[in-house]
Amino acid sequence: MGSCSNRAKEEGEAVGYLPEGAMVAVMSGRPLMGRKGNVEIASVIPSVGGKMNFGRLPASADSMS
């Protein structure tokens, strides 16, 4: 995933972007702010404007690069 660049609306979340430009709200993603890292996509919800992607940090400690 690209770097998480913004804080999300919910406490502890961050917003990042996949290489193709899709936005991902990352649960507990604040540690990735300004850095790149691996994220597991937890759910994808269709919406009028496209898909809403929700992710979470992997359980392994080597998820940040």
MOBEL-V297886 format. One record per helix or strand of 3 or more residues. SS is the DSSP state (~ for helix, > for strand). FROM is the first residue (numbers start at 1). TO is the last residue. If there is no record, write none. Layout:
SS,FROM,TO ; SS,FROM,TO
//
This chain:
>,4,7 ; >,14,17 ; >,23,27 ; ~,30,32 ; >,39,47 ; >,50,57 ; ~,61,63
//
